[in-house]
């Protein structure tokens, strides 16, 4: 199926592997991870639940009494 002596295929495979490596290196770099974490932390809170929201009645102490 593939000829091992064809240098064009080897060159094409090398270019594909190198480009894939460069793309993934940018995605998994510490800067990119920090940027994604910051976007998640500072993003809007969106609830995608379609069920009714439940509020629970809880007795709490007033803040002034410690």
N, CA, C, O and CB atoms as a CASP TS submission, in Angstrom:
PFRMAT TS
TARGET T0000
AUTHOR 0000-0000-0000
METHOD Language model
MODEL 1
PARENT N/A
ATOM      1  N   UNK     1       0.817  -1.189   0.000  1.00  0.00           N
ATOM      2  CA  UNK     1       0.000   0.000   0.000  1.00  0.00           C
ATOM      3  C   UNK     1       0.864   1.257   0.000  1.00  0.00           C
ATOM      4  O   UNK     1       0.745   2.087  -0.902  1.00  0.00           O
ATOM      5  CB  UNK     1      -0.931  -0.005   1.197  1.00  0.00           C
ATOM      6  N   UNK     2       1.732   1.409   1.000  1.00  0.00           N
ATOM      7  CA  UNK     2       2.630   2.553   1.049  1.00  0.00           C
ATOM      8  C   UNK     2       4.036   2.093   0.683  1.00  0.00           C
ATOM      9  O   UNK     2       4.529   1.071   1.160  1.00  0.00           O
ATOM     10  CB  UNK     2       2.611   3.221   2.453  1.00  0.00           C
ATOM     11  N   UNK     3       4.645   2.869  -0.163  1.00  0.00           N
ATOM     12  CA  UNK     3       6.031   2.561  -0.524  1.00  0.00           C
ATOM     13  C   UNK     3       6.951   3.257   0.467  1.00  0.00           C
ATOM     14  O   UNK     3       6.846   4.470   0.648  1.00  0.00           O
ATOM     15  CB  UNK     3       6.353   3.003  -1.993  1.00  0.00           C
ATOM     16  N   UNK     4       7.839   2.528   1.107  1.00  0.00           N
ATOM     17  CA  UNK     4       8.719   3.105   2.111  1.00  0.00           C
ATOM     18  C   UNK     4       9.862   3.891   1.509  1.00  0.00           C
ATOM     19  O   UNK     4      10.563   4.603   2.228  1.00  0.00           O
ATOM     20  CB  UNK     4       9.263   2.031   2.988  1.00  0.00           C
ATOM     21  N   UNK     5      10.069   3.777   0.198  1.00  0.00           N
ATOM     22  CA  UNK     5      11.195   4.474  -0.417  1.00  0.00           C
ATOM     23  C   UNK     5      10.782   5.795  -1.040  1.00  0.00           C
ATOM     24  O   UNK     5      11.636   6.514  -1.558  1.00  0.00           O
ATOM     25  CB  UNK     5      11.837   3.599  -1.463  1.00  0.00           C
ATOM     26  N   UNK     6       9.494   6.139  -1.008  1.00  0.00           N
ATOM     27  CA  UNK     6       9.022   7.370  -1.616  1.00  0.00           C
ATOM     28  C   UNK     6       9.278   8.547  -0.665  1.00  0.00           C
ATOM     29  O   UNK     6       8.625   8.645   0.374  1.00  0.00           O
ATOM     30  CB  UNK     6       7.516   7.262  -1.968  1.00  0.00           C
ATOM     31  N   UNK     7      10.211   9.434  -1.000  1.00  0.00           N
ATOM     32  CA  UNK     7      10.544  10.547  -0.096  1.00  0.00           C
ATOM     33  C   UNK     7       9.432  11.595   0.003  1.00  0.00           C
ATOM     34  O   UNK     7       9.365  12.325   0.992  1.00  0.00           O
ATOM     35  CB  UNK     7      11.824  11.217  -0.561  1.00  0.00           C
ATOM     36  N   UNK     8       8.569  11.680  -0.993  1.00  0.00           N
ATOM     37  CA  UNK     8       7.482  12.660  -0.934  1.00  0.00           C
ATOM     38  C   UNK     8       6.517  12.305   0.197  1.00  0.00           C
ATOM     39  O   UNK     8       6.051  13.189   0.917  1.00  0.00           O
ATOM     40  CB  UNK     8       6.727  12.724  -2.288  1.00  0.00           C
ATOM     41  N   UNK     9       6.219  11.016   0.354  1.00  0.00           N
ATOM     42  CA  UNK     9       5.335  10.598   1.436  1.00  0.00           C
ATOM     43  C   UNK     9       5.976  10.843   2.798  1.00  0.00           C
ATOM     44  O   UNK     9       5.298  11.262   3.737  1.00  0.00           O
ATOM     45  CB  UNK     9       4.974   9.123   1.284  1.00  0.00           C
ATOM     46  N   UNK    10       7.266  10.586   2.910  1.00  0.00           N
ATOM     47  CA  UNK    10       7.963  10.848   4.170  1.00  0.00           C
ATOM     48  C   UNK    10       7.958  12.330   4.495  1.00  0.00           C
ATOM     49  O   UNK    10       7.760  12.713   5.648  1.00  0.00           O
ATOM     50  CB  UNK    10       9.398  10.332   4.107  1.00  0.00           C
ATOM     51  N   UNK    11       8.173  13.164   3.493  1.00  0.00           N
ATOM     52  CA  UNK    11       8.172  14.607   3.702  1.00  0.00           C
ATOM     53  C   UNK    11       6.778  15.092   4.111  1.00  0.00           C
ATOM     54  O   UNK    11       6.646  15.921   5.011  1.00  0.00           O
ATOM     55  CB  UNK    11       8.639  15.334   2.428  1.00  0.00           C
ATOM     56  N   UNK    12       5.760  14.582   3.460  1.00  0.00           N
ATOM     57  CA  UNK    12       4.389  14.948   3.795  1.00  0.00           C
ATOM     58  C   UNK    12       4.042  14.503   5.217  1.00  0.00           C
ATOM     59  O   UNK    12       3.419  15.255   5.967  1.00  0.00           O
ATOM     60  CB  UNK    12       3.407  14.326   2.786  1.00  0.00           C
ATOM     61  N   UNK    13       4.434  13.309   5.582  1.00  0.00           N
ATOM     62  CA  UNK    13       4.175  12.808   6.934  1.00  0.00           C
ATOM     63  C   UNK    13       4.918  13.646   7.974  1.00  0.00           C
ATOM     64  O   UNK    13       4.380  13.926   9.045  1.00  0.00           O
ATOM     65  CB  UNK    13       4.591  11.327   7.050  1.00  0.00           C
ATOM     66  N   UNK    14       6.140  14.043   7.665  1.00  0.00           N
ATOM     67  CA  UNK    14       6.916  14.872   8.578  1.00  0.00           C
ATOM     68  C   UNK    14       6.254  16.231   8.786  1.00  0.00           C
ATOM     69  O   UNK    14       6.181  16.726   9.910  1.00  0.00           O
ATOM     70  CB  UNK    14       8.336  15.055   8.050  1.00  0.00           C
ATOM     71  N   UNK    15       5.774  16.830   7.699  1.00  0.00           N
ATOM     72  CA  UNK    15       5.101  18.128   7.796  1.00  0.00           C
ATOM     73  C   UNK    15       3.815  17.996   8.616  1.00  0.00           C
ATOM     74  O   UNK    15       3.521  18.863   9.438  1.00  0.00           O
ATOM     75  CB  UNK    15       4.786  18.689   6.383  1.00  0.00           C
ATOM     76  N   UNK    16       3.056  16.938   8.405  1.00  0.00           N
ATOM     77  CA  UNK    16       1.825  16.732   9.160  1.00  0.00           C
ATOM     78  C   UNK    16       2.090  16.529  10.652  1.00  0.00           C
ATOM     79  O   UNK    16       1.394  17.098  11.492  1.00  0.00           O
ATOM     80  CB  UNK    16       1.072  15.539   8.604  1.00  0.00           C
ATOM     81  N   UNK    17       3.080  15.730  10.972  1.00  0.00           N
ATOM     82  CA  UNK    17       3.410  15.484  12.378  1.00  0.00           C
ATOM     83  C   UNK    17       3.922  16.764  13.035  1.00  0.00           C
ATOM     84  O   UNK    17       3.566  17.056  14.177  1.00  0.00           O
ATOM     85  CB  UNK    17       4.463  14.361  12.501  1.00  0.00           C
ATOM     86  N   UNK    18       4.749  17.522  12.332  1.00  0.00           N
ATOM     87  CA  UNK    18       5.280  18.771  12.894  1.00  0.00           C
ATOM     88  C   UNK    18       4.162  19.793  13.118  1.00  0.00           C
ATOM     89  O   UNK    18       4.141  20.462  14.151  1.00  0.00           O
ATOM     90  CB  UNK    18       6.357  19.364  11.962  1.00  0.00           C
ATOM     91  N   UNK    19       3.243  19.923  12.176  1.00  0.00           N
ATOM     92  CA  UNK    19       2.156  20.887  12.340  1.00  0.00           C
ATOM     93  C   UNK    19       1.219  20.459  13.468  1.00  0.00           C
ATOM     94  O   UNK    19       0.739  21.301  14.226  1.00  0.00           O
ATOM     95  CB  UNK    19       1.371  21.041  11.026  1.00  0.00           C
ATOM     96  N   UNK    20       0.960  19.169  13.581  1.00  0.00           N
ATOM     97  CA  UNK    20       0.128  18.671  14.668  1.00  0.00           C
ATOM     98  C   UNK    20       0.800  18.923  16.017  1.00  0.00           C
ATOM     99  O   UNK    20       0.137  19.298  16.984  1.00  0.00           O
ATOM    100  CB  UNK    20      -0.156  17.171  14.482  1.00  0.00           C
ATOM    101  N   UNK    21       2.096  18.721  16.079  1.00  0.00           N
ATOM    102  CA  UNK    21       2.843  18.978  17.305  1.00  0.00           C
ATOM    103  C   UNK    21       2.777  20.450  17.692  1.00  0.00           C
ATOM    104  O   UNK    21       2.579  20.774  18.863  1.00  0.00           O
ATOM    105  CB  UNK    21       4.297  18.544  17.142  1.00  0.00           C
ATOM    106  N   UNK    22       2.942  21.346  16.719  1.00  0.00           N
ATOM    107  CA  UNK    22       2.914  22.774  17.022  1.00  0.00           C
ATOM    108  C   UNK    22       1.525  23.220  17.476  1.00  0.00           C
ATOM    109  O   UNK    22       1.403  24.054  18.373  1.00  0.00           O
ATOM    110  CB  UNK    22       3.350  23.583  15.801  1.00  0.00           C
ATOM    111  N   UNK    23       0.489  22.672  16.865  1.00  0.00           N
ATOM    112  CA  UNK    23      -0.865  23.039  17.277  1.00  0.00           C
ATOM    113  C   UNK    23      -1.162  22.558  18.704  1.00  0.00           C
ATOM    114  O   UNK    23      -1.722  23.301  19.510  1.00  0.00           O
ATOM    115  CB  UNK    23      -1.892  22.453  16.298  1.00  0.00           C
ATOM    116  N   UNK    24      -0.787  21.321  19.004  1.00  0.00           N
ATOM    117  CA  UNK    24      -1.061  20.790  20.327  1.00  0.00           C
ATOM    118  C   UNK    24      -0.172  21.412  21.394  1.00  0.00           C
ATOM    119  O   UNK    24      -0.584  21.520  22.549  1.00  0.00           O
ATOM    120  CB  UNK    24      -0.889  19.296  20.326  1.00  0.00           C
ATOM    121  N   UNK    25       1.025  21.817  21.035  1.00  0.00           N
ATOM    122  CA  UNK    25       1.911  22.452  22.005  1.00  0.00           C
ATOM    123  C   UNK    25       1.312  23.765  22.483  1.00  0.00           C
ATOM    124  O   UNK    25       1.397  24.089  23.667  1.00  0.00           O
ATOM    125  CB  UNK    25       3.303  22.688  21.398  1.00  0.00           C
ATOM    126  N   UNK    26       0.706  24.527  21.571  1.00  0.00           N
ATOM    127  CA  UNK    26       0.069  25.778  21.967  1.00  0.00           C
ATOM    128  C   UNK    26      -1.169  25.554  22.809  1.00  0.00           C
ATOM    129  O   UNK    26      -1.506  26.383  23.654  1.00  0.00           O
ATOM    130  CB  UNK    26      -0.289  26.582  20.753  1.00  0.00           C
ATOM    131  N   UNK    27      -1.849  24.439  22.583  1.00  0.00           N
ATOM    132  CA  UNK    27      -3.079  24.166  23.329  1.00  0.00           C
ATOM    133  C   UNK    27      -2.779  23.713  24.754  1.00  0.00           C
ATOM    134  O   UNK    27      -3.524  24.052  25.673  1.00  0.00           O
ATOM    135  CB  UNK    27      -3.911  23.104  22.610  1.00  0.00           C
ATOM    136  N   UNK    28      -1.712  22.961  24.956  1.00  0.00           N
ATOM    137  CA  UNK    28      -1.402  22.421  26.269  1.00  0.00           C
ATOM    138  C   UNK    28      -0.317  23.189  27.003  1.00  0.00           C
ATOM    139  O   UNK    28       0.175  22.716  28.027  1.00  0.00           O
ATOM    140  CB  UNK    28      -0.994  21.001  26.139  1.00  0.00           C
ATOM    141  N   UNK    29       0.067  24.348  26.518  1.00  0.00           N
ATOM    142  CA  UNK    29       1.088  25.130  27.203  1.00  0.00           C
ATOM    143  C   UNK    29       0.521  25.687  28.507  1.00  0.00           C
ATOM    144  O   UNK    29      -0.695  25.827  28.638  1.00  0.00           O
ATOM    145  CB  UNK    29       1.603  26.274  26.298  1.00  0.00           C
ATOM    146  N   UNK    30       1.377  26.003  29.465  1.00  0.00           N
ATOM    147  CA  UNK    30       0.881  26.573  30.736  1.00  0.00           C
ATOM    148  C   UNK    30       0.120  27.883  30.541  1.00  0.00           C
ATOM    149  O   UNK    30      -0.847  28.147  31.255  1.00  0.00           O
ATOM    150  CB  UNK    30       2.047  26.809  31.690  1.00  0.00           C
ATOM    151  N   UNK    31       0.542  28.697  29.590  1.00  0.00           N
ATOM    152  CA  UNK    31      -0.172  29.956  29.327  1.00  0.00           C
ATOM    153  C   UNK    31      -1.586  29.683  28.835  1.00  0.00           C
ATOM    154  O   UNK    31      -2.536  30.341  29.259  1.00  0.00           O
ATOM    155  CB  UNK    31       0.590  30.808  28.293  1.00  0.00           C
ATOM    156  N   UNK    32      -1.722  28.719  27.947  1.00  0.00           N
ATOM    157  CA  UNK    32      -3.039  28.404  27.400  1.00  0.00           C
ATOM    158  C   UNK    32      -3.943  27.825  28.480  1.00  0.00           C
ATOM    159  O   UNK    32      -5.126  28.157  28.539  1.00  0.00           O
ATOM    160  CB  UNK    32      -2.916  27.422  26.226  1.00  0.00           C
ATOM    161  N   UNK    33      -3.404  26.970  29.329  1.00  0.00           N
ATOM    162  CA  UNK    33      -4.208  26.421  30.425  1.00  0.00           C
ATOM    163  C   UNK    33      -4.665  27.521  31.371  1.00  0.00           C
ATOM    164  O   UNK    33      -5.816  27.533  31.806  1.00  0.00           O
ATOM    165  CB  UNK    33      -3.413  25.363  31.198  1.00  0.00           C
ATOM    166  N   UNK    34      -3.762  28.446  31.690  1.00  0.00           N
ATOM    167  CA  UNK    34      -4.118  29.566  32.569  1.00  0.00           C
ATOM    168  C   UNK    34      -5.185  30.450  31.922  1.00  0.00           C
ATOM    169  O   UNK    34      -6.102  30.911  32.601  1.00  0.00           O
ATOM    170  CB  UNK    34      -2.869  30.405  32.904  1.00  0.00           C
ATOM    171  N   UNK    35      -5.070  30.684  30.631  1.00  0.00           N
ATOM    172  CA  UNK    35      -6.058  31.498  29.917  1.00  0.00           C
ATOM    173  C   UNK    35      -7.432  30.828  29.935  1.00  0.00           C
ATOM    174  O   UNK    35      -8.443  31.499  30.147  1.00  0.00           O
ATOM    175  CB  UNK    35      -5.607  31.740  28.465  1.00  0.00           C
ATOM    176  N   UNK    36      -7.478  29.513  29.715  1.00  0.00           N
ATOM    177  CA  UNK    36      -8.760  28.806  29.763  1.00  0.00           C
ATOM    178  C   UNK    36      -9.349  28.822  31.165  1.00  0.00           C
ATOM    179  O   UNK    36     -10.560  28.976  31.326  1.00  0.00           O
ATOM    180  CB  UNK    36      -8.592  27.365  29.287  1.00  0.00           C
ATOM    181  N   UNK    37      -8.504  28.665  32.183  1.00  0.00           N
ATOM    182  CA  UNK    37      -9.000  28.704  33.559  1.00  0.00           C
ATOM    183  C   UNK    37      -9.552  30.085  33.891  1.00  0.00           C
ATOM    184  O   UNK    37     -10.589  30.198  34.546  1.00  0.00           O
ATOM    185  CB  UNK    37      -7.883  28.327  34.547  1.00  0.00           C
ATOM    186  N   UNK    38      -8.866  31.134  33.444  1.00  0.00           N
ATOM    187  CA  UNK    38      -9.330  32.498  33.700  1.00  0.00           C
ATOM    188  C   UNK    38     -10.652  32.766  32.990  1.00  0.00           C
ATOM    189  O   UNK    38     -11.523  33.437  33.544  1.00  0.00           O
ATOM    190  CB  UNK    38      -8.275  33.518  33.250  1.00  0.00           C
ATOM    191  N   UNK    39     -10.815  32.251  31.767  1.00  0.00           N
ATOM    192  CA  UNK    39     -12.072  32.437  31.048  1.00  0.00           C
ATOM    193  C   UNK    39     -13.204  31.723  31.758  1.00  0.00           C
ATOM    194  O   UNK    39     -14.312  32.255  31.833  1.00  0.00           O
ATOM    195  CB  UNK    39     -11.952  31.933  29.610  1.00  0.00           C
ATOM    196  N   UNK    40     -12.953  30.528  32.284  1.00  0.00           N
ATOM    197  CA  UNK    40     -14.006  29.815  33.014  1.00  0.00           C
ATOM    198  C   UNK    40     -14.344  30.518  34.315  1.00  0.00           C
ATOM    199  O   UNK    40     -15.513  30.588  34.693  1.00  0.00           O
ATOM    200  CB  UNK    40     -13.582  28.374  33.298  1.00  0.00           C
ATOM    201  N   UNK    41     -13.334  31.043  35.010  1.00  0.00           N
ATOM    202  CA  UNK    41     -13.564  31.670  36.304  1.00  0.00           C
ATOM    203  C   UNK    41     -14.300  32.998  36.165  1.00  0.00           C
ATOM    204  O   UNK    41     -15.140  33.333  37.000  1.00  0.00           O
ATOM    205  CB  UNK    41     -12.244  31.882  37.021  1.00  0.00           C
ATOM    206  N   UNK    42     -13.994  33.742  35.129  1.00  0.00           N
ATOM    207  CA  UNK    42     -14.583  35.071  34.964  1.00  0.00           C
ATOM    208  C   UNK    42     -15.744  35.082  33.978  1.00  0.00           C
ATOM    209  O   UNK    42     -16.263  36.148  33.645  1.00  0.00           O
ATOM    210  CB  UNK    42     -13.527  36.048  34.510  1.00  0.00           C
ATOM    211  N   UNK    43     -16.147  33.930  33.516  1.00  0.00           N
ATOM    212  CA  UNK    43     -17.246  33.876  32.557  1.00  0.00           C
ATOM    213  C   UNK    43     -18.589  34.026  33.247  1.00  0.00           C
ATOM    214  O   UNK    43     -18.678  33.950  34.472  1.00  0.00           O
ATOM    215  CB  UNK    43     -17.205  32.571  31.778  1.00  0.00           C
ATOM    216  N   UNK    44     -19.621  34.237  32.467  1.00  0.00           N
ATOM    217  CA  UNK    44     -20.967  34.343  32.991  1.00  0.00           C
ATOM    218  C   UNK    44     -21.462  32.984  33.455  1.00  0.00           C
ATOM    219  O   UNK    44     -21.103  31.946  32.898  1.00  0.00           O
ATOM    220  CB  UNK    44     -21.908  34.927  31.942  1.00  0.00           C
ATOM    221  N   UNK    45     -22.281  33.015  34.468  1.00  0.00           N
ATOM    222  CA  UNK    45     -22.874  31.787  34.970  1.00  0.00           C
ATOM    223  C   UNK    45     -24.168  31.558  34.205  1.00  0.00           C
ATOM    224  O   UNK    45     -25.082  32.382  34.249  1.00  0.00           O
ATOM    225  CB  UNK    45     -23.124  31.856  36.515  1.00  0.00           C
ATOM    226  N   UNK    46     -24.237  30.450  33.517  1.00  0.00           N
ATOM    227  CA  UNK    46     -25.414  30.130  32.714  1.00  0.00           C
ATOM    228  C   UNK    46     -25.940  28.786  33.180  1.00  0.00           C
ATOM    229  O   UNK    46     -25.222  27.786  33.167  1.00  0.00           O
ATOM    230  CB  UNK    46     -25.083  30.109  31.183  1.00  0.00           C
ATOM    231  N   UNK    47     -27.184  28.773  33.586  1.00  0.00           N
ATOM    232  CA  UNK    47     -27.811  27.524  33.998  1.00  0.00           C
ATOM    233  C   UNK    47     -28.526  26.931  32.801  1.00  0.00           C
ATOM    234  O   UNK    47     -29.367  27.592  32.191  1.00  0.00           O
ATOM    235  CB  UNK    47     -28.793  27.744  35.183  1.00  0.00           C
ATOM    236  N   UNK    48     -28.206  25.705  32.459  1.00  0.00           N
ATOM    237  CA  UNK    48     -28.815  25.056  31.310  1.00  0.00           C
ATOM    238  C   UNK    48     -29.855  24.031  31.736  1.00  0.00           C
ATOM    239  O   UNK    48     -30.350  23.261  30.913  1.00  0.00           O
ATOM    240  CB  UNK    48     -27.752  24.394  30.457  1.00  0.00           C
ATOM    241  N   UNK    49     -30.183  24.023  33.019  1.00  0.00           N
ATOM    242  CA  UNK    49     -31.151  23.054  33.516  1.00  0.00           C
ATOM    243  C   UNK    49     -32.554  23.433  33.038  1.00  0.00           C
ATOM    244  O   UNK    49     -32.939  24.602  33.086  1.00  0.00           O
ATOM    245  CB  UNK    49     -31.103  22.974  35.064  1.00  0.00           C
ATOM    246  N   UNK    50     -33.303  22.448  32.582  1.00  0.00           N
ATOM    247  CA  UNK    50     -34.665  22.708  32.133  1.00  0.00           C
ATOM    248  C   UNK    50     -35.678  22.337  33.208  1.00  0.00           C
ATOM    249  O   UNK    50     -36.876  22.558  33.031  1.00  0.00           O
ATOM    250  CB  UNK    50     -34.957  21.939  30.849  1.00  0.00           C
ATOM    251  N   UNK    51     -35.219  21.783  34.304  1.00  0.00           N
ATOM    252  CA  UNK    51     -36.128  21.431  35.387  1.00  0.00           C
ATOM    253  C   UNK    51     -36.362  22.654  36.275  1.00  0.00           C
ATOM    254  O   UNK    51     -35.584  23.606  36.222  1.00  0.00           O
ATOM    255  CB  UNK    51     -35.564  20.248  36.216  1.00  0.00           C
ATOM    256  N   UNK    52     -37.422  22.644  37.093  1.00  0.00           N
ATOM    257  CA  UNK    52     -37.680  23.790  37.970  1.00  0.00           C
ATOM    258  C   UNK    52     -36.600  23.925  39.031  1.00  0.00           C
ATOM    259  O   UNK    52     -36.082  22.930  39.540  1.00  0.00           O
ATOM    260  CB  UNK    52     -39.051  23.657  38.637  1.00  0.00           C
ATOM    261  N   UNK    53     -36.274  25.142  39.348  1.00  0.00           N
ATOM    262  CA  UNK    53     -35.262  25.394  40.367  1.00  0.00           C
ATOM    263  C   UNK    53     -35.886  25.189  41.740  1.00  0.00           C
ATOM    264  O   UNK    53     -37.047  25.538  41.952  1.00  0.00           O
ATOM    265  CB  UNK    53     -34.673  26.828  40.232  1.00  0.00           C
ATOM    266  N   UNK    54     -35.127  24.626  42.673  1.00  0.00           N
ATOM    267  CA  UNK    54     -35.643  24.313  43.998  1.00  0.00           C
ATOM    268  C   UNK    54     -34.978  25.229  45.004  1.00  0.00           C
ATOM    269  O   UNK    54     -33.753  25.345  45.036  1.00  0.00           O
ATOM    270  CB  UNK    54     -35.405  22.824  44.362  1.00  0.00           C
ATOM    271  N   UNK    55     -35.792  25.884  45.830  1.00  0.00           N
ATOM    272  CA  UNK    55     -35.280  26.702  46.926  1.00  0.00           C
ATOM    273  C   UNK    55     -35.551  25.969  48.222  1.00  0.00           C
ATOM    274  O   UNK    55     -36.675  25.532  48.470  1.00  0.00           O
ATOM    275  CB  UNK    55     -35.930  28.124  46.938  1.00  0.00           C
ATOM    276  N   UNK    56     -34.538  25.832  49.041  1.00  0.00           N
ATOM    277  CA  UNK    56     -34.699  25.129  50.306  1.00  0.00           C
ATOM    278  C   UNK    56     -34.802  26.150  51.432  1.00  0.00           C
ATOM    279  O   UNK    56     -34.020  27.100  51.481  1.00  0.00           O
ATOM    280  CB  UNK    56     -33.521  24.149  50.553  1.00  0.00           C
ATOM    281  N   UNK    57     -35.754  25.964  52.331  1.00  0.00           N
ATOM    282  CA  UNK    57     -35.899  26.838  53.487  1.00  0.00           C
ATOM    283  C   UNK    57     -34.926  26.370  54.567  1.00  0.00           C
ATOM    284  O   UNK    57     -35.028  25.249  55.064  1.00  0.00           O
ATOM    285  CB  UNK    57     -37.371  26.841  54.015  1.00  0.00           C
ATOM    286  N   UNK    58     -33.992  27.233  54.919  1.00  0.00           N
ATOM    287  CA  UNK    58     -32.971  26.891  55.903  1.00  0.00           C
ATOM    288  C   UNK    58     -32.965  27.970  56.959  1.00  0.00           C
ATOM    289  O   UNK    58     -32.939  29.157  56.634  1.00  0.00           O
ATOM    290  CB  UNK    58     -31.565  26.738  55.247  1.00  0.00           C
ATOM    291  N   UNK    59     -32.988  27.570  58.238  1.00  0.00           N
ATOM    292  CA  UNK    59     -32.909  28.531  59.335  1.00  0.00           C
ATOM    293  C   UNK    59     -31.440  28.851  59.582  1.00  0.00           C
ATOM    294  O   UNK    59     -30.626  27.951  59.788  1.00  0.00           O
ATOM    295  CB  UNK    59     -33.593  27.977  60.633  1.00  0.00           C
ATOM    296  N   UNK    60     -31.109  30.138  59.561  1.00  0.00           N
ATOM    297  CA  UNK    60     -29.729  30.557  59.797  1.00  0.00           C
ATOM    298  C   UNK    60     -29.715  31.579  60.918  1.00  0.00           C
ATOM    299  O   UNK    60     -30.727  32.222  61.194  1.00  0.00           O
ATOM    300  CB  UNK    60     -29.087  31.142  58.507  1.00  0.00           C
ATOM    301  N   UNK    61     -28.576  31.726  61.559  1.00  0.00           N
ATOM    302  CA  UNK    61     -28.415  32.742  62.603  1.00  0.00           C
ATOM    303  C   UNK    61     -28.193  34.092  61.927  1.00  0.00           C
ATOM    304  O   UNK    61     -27.607  34.146  60.846  1.00  0.00           O
ATOM    305  CB  UNK    61     -27.223  32.391  63.566  1.00  0.00           C
ATOM    306  N   UNK    62     -28.646  35.173  62.538  1.00  0.00           N
ATOM    307  CA  UNK    62     -28.340  36.502  61.988  1.00  0.00           C
ATOM    308  C   UNK    62     -26.836  36.760  62.053  1.00  0.00           C
ATOM    309  O   UNK    62     -26.143  36.214  62.912  1.00  0.00           O
ATOM    310  CB  UNK    62     -29.113  37.612  62.759  1.00  0.00           C
ATOM    311  N   UNK    63     -26.338  37.592  61.142  1.00  0.00           N
ATOM    312  CA  UNK    63     -24.897  37.845  61.062  1.00  0.00           C
ATOM    313  C   UNK    63     -24.360  38.581  62.275  1.00  0.00           C
ATOM    314  O   UNK    63     -23.180  38.433  62.590  1.00  0.00           O
ATOM    315  CB  UNK    63     -24.583  38.635  59.822  1.00  0.00           C
ATOM    316  N   UNK    64     -25.172  39.370  62.972  1.00  0.00           N
ATOM    317  CA  UNK    64     -24.690  40.151  64.101  1.00  0.00           C
ATOM    318  C   UNK    64     -24.399  39.331  65.341  1.00  0.00           C
ATOM    319  O   UNK    64     -23.668  39.798  66.214  1.00  0.00           O
ATOM    320  CB  UNK    64     -25.678  41.196  64.436  1.00  0.00           C
ATOM    321  N   UNK    65     -24.942  38.123  65.455  1.00  0.00           N
ATOM    322  CA  UNK    65     -24.754  37.297  66.659  1.00  0.00           C
ATOM    323  C   UNK    65     -23.604  36.318  66.473  1.00  0.00           C
ATOM    324  O   UNK    65     -23.775  35.286  65.823  1.00  0.00           O
ATOM    325  CB  UNK    65     -26.046  36.530  66.997  1.00  0.00           C
ATOM    326  N   UNK    66     -22.437  36.621  67.030  1.00  0.00           N
ATOM    327  CA  UNK    66     -21.307  35.690  66.957  1.00  0.00           C
ATOM    328  C   UNK    66     -20.945  35.230  68.315  1.00  0.00           C
ATOM    329  O   UNK    66     -20.016  34.439  68.472  1.00  0.00           O
ATOM    330  CB  UNK    66     -20.103  36.319  66.286  1.00  0.00           C
TER
END
